Amino acid sequence: MTPRLATADDVPALAVLRTAVAKDLTRQYGTGHWSALVSERAAVDPSRQRRGIGRRLVAEAIAMAREWPADAIRLDAYDAPAGAGPFYAKCGFREVARVIYRTVPLVYYERVIEPRA
């Protein structure tokens, strides 16, 4: 697998992928904000999780941010069992805040991008 920026041609496959992820999270954790099905308007196929793909995607995002250049990557995760917070922590992100946005509990994470040596 070689990460690359998505294009408009990738939208249908990404919608199918995100829907599969939503269904899998709902099966594992019950109905929540993660349960919404996605139309063609991001994520790792549940059958391929826990094989290092997500870590490789994060590493590629860091490399792309470094080239941009950016000083950090900031993101959020659901503050719930279905949330990806533990994954982000394993990838070197640190928790910076907990908020409720439009009734959805979220945890904000940040990873500072070190400049190239």
C-alpha atoms as one frame of an Amber mdcrd trajectory, in Angstrom:
protein
   0.000   0.000   0.000   1.252   3.444  -0.914  -0.581   6.378   0.705  -1.513
   9.246  -1.583  -3.882  12.163  -1.578  -7.407  11.160  -2.495  -8.975  12.485
  -5.676 -12.575  12.896  -6.792 -12.320   9.442  -8.388 -11.762   7.951  -4.923
 -14.972   9.343  -3.402 -17.243   6.325  -4.060 -14.754   3.868  -2.562 -14.149
   6.132   0.443 -17.892   6.380   1.085 -18.210   2.582   1.023 -15.208   2.277
   3.337 -16.486   4.827   5.859 -19.910   3.129   5.889 -18.257  -0.235   6.598
 -16.322   1.345   9.472 -19.496   2.942  10.888 -21.327  -0.392  10.770 -18.426
  -2.206  12.421 -18.146   0.366  15.234 -21.898   0.131  15.816 -21.671  -3.668
  15.968 -18.825  -3.461  18.506 -19.950  -0.505  20.644 -23.631   0.038  19.956
 -25.315   3.006  18.366 -23.497   6.317  18.719 -22.355   9.311  16.729 -20.068
   6.955  14.817 -23.102   5.055  13.468 -24.021   7.476  10.687 -23.809   5.963
   7.235 -21.729   7.883   4.718 -22.674   8.956   1.235 -20.275   9.987  -1.510
 -20.020  13.436  -0.177 -11.527   8.773   5.728 -10.601   5.248   7.687  -9.255
   1.652   7.496 -11.507  -1.248   6.434 -12.460  -3.092   9.654 -11.358  -6.452
   8.213  -7.859  -5.021   7.725  -7.451  -3.223  11.045  -4.674  -4.088  13.501
  -2.181  -4.789  10.714  -0.222  -1.513  10.839  -2.083   0.299   8.055  -3.298
   3.088  10.338   0.198   3.629  11.751   1.612   3.820   8.223  -1.074   6.345
   7.266  -0.243   8.478  10.315   3.465   8.290   9.437   2.672   9.437   5.897
   0.501  12.293   7.225   3.419  13.393   9.412   5.800  13.283   6.453   3.361
  15.292   4.325   2.874  17.841   7.116   6.646  18.191   7.502   7.009  18.868
   3.757   4.147  21.380   3.720   5.594  22.738   6.178   3.358  22.470   9.229
   4.306  22.630  12.893   1.724  20.123  14.184  -1.154  17.817  13.336  -4.295
  18.352  15.391  -7.312  16.076  15.351 -10.162  14.809  17.451 -11.607  11.455
  18.447 -14.868  10.422  20.041 -14.647  10.415  23.829 -16.248   6.962  23.954
 -15.193   3.317  23.701 -15.469   3.533  19.889 -13.119   6.533  19.809  -9.656
   6.268  18.273  -7.918   8.123  21.113  -5.837   5.163  22.342  -4.640   4.602
  18.768  -3.595   8.243  18.401  -1.780   8.115  21.742   0.188   5.065  20.522
   1.119   7.113  17.437   2.651   9.870  19.562  -0.293  12.272  19.794  -0.963
  13.903  23.146  -4.342  14.788  24.540  -4.811  18.557  24.731  -8.512  19.005
  25.551 -11.876  17.365  26.121 -14.917  19.164  24.755 -18.519  18.637  23.836
 -19.223  19.860  20.323 -22.887  19.858  19.257 -23.665  17.286  21.966 -20.775
  15.028  20.871 -18.036  14.393  23.466 -14.633  14.691  21.812 -10.987  14.479
  22.818  -8.580  16.785  20.977  -5.085  15.498  20.187  -1.910  17.119  18.920
   1.371  15.830  17.520   4.146  18.378  17.104   6.017  17.957  13.841   9.758
  18.042  14.340  11.660  19.721  11.492  13.974  17.615   9.406  17.460  17.353
  10.825
